[in-house]
């Protein structure tokens, strides 16, 4: 009998739309987002919303040199958004368990971005 995984992630298509607000204005909105939820040591964390590439196409972005590695998602690449450095991340080749987030983008709430649900 195998031991249950203590750290893993699940994805699902968002049941509603989401938008990203920054500096008091809406900058991105999509009804095709993916919700990724991490599960660790018996805890379920709030979902991180990943937006499809088409949703961020109108933003002023530039590539960042920053990369990170997550053992359950893979290697993340970052984008600067306007003057905000490392504002957005993406898994261009995510691990198999979270393949749904391939070429989807998440915004860093620690950089002033706020993701809100919309109807």
C-alpha positions, 0 to 999 in steps of 0.5 A: 500500500502506497503512502498518500502524497503530502504535497500536491496540486489540483487544477480545474477550469474556473466556474466563474470569471476573474479579473485582475485589478492593479492600482485601482483599475481593472487590467485583465479579465477572463472567463477561461481561467484555471484554478490551481489549488495546492494541498500540503500536509493535510491543508488545502490552500486558497486557489491561485488563478491562472489566466490564458495568454490571450487575457494578458496580451494587451498588457505591457510586459517584458521578460524577466531573468528570474526563474524558480522551481516548484517540485509539484509544478515545474519551472516558472518563468516571470514577466515584468508588468509595466514598472513592476518587476517579476509581477507575473509567472508562468509554467511553460512546461508544467509537470504532468499533474498540473498540465492545465496551467501550461501557458497560463499566467498568475499575478503576484498579490505581493506586488499589488495585484488583486484577483477578484471573481466576477459573474 
